[in-house]
């Protein structure tokens, strides 16, 4: 029964380590996507402002 307990412990440790790595990966990719989205939105706003000043001139 001792080896089954150790196997269960290692399985649990592996599972929780995997969850931790997945959390770190998803947090990093989410942050990158938010940054890219904000940068894209800012660029669109600049293009809109440039277009409106060219049309009024």
Rosetta blueprint (number, residue, H / E / L):
1 X L
2 X H
3 X H
4 X H
5 X H
6 X H
7 X H
8 X H
9 X H
10 X H
11 X H
12 X H
13 X H
14 X H
15 X H
16 X H
17 X H
18 X H
19 X H
20 X H
21 X H
22 X H
23 X H
24 X H
25 X H
26 X H
27 X H
28 X H
29 X H
30 X H
31 X H
32 X H
33 X H
34 X H
35 X H
36 X H
37 X H
38 X H
39 X H
40 X H
41 X H
42 X H
43 X H
44 X H
45 X H
46 X H
47 X H
48 X H
49 X H
50 X H
51 X H
52 X H
53 X H
54 X H
55 X H
56 X H
57 X L
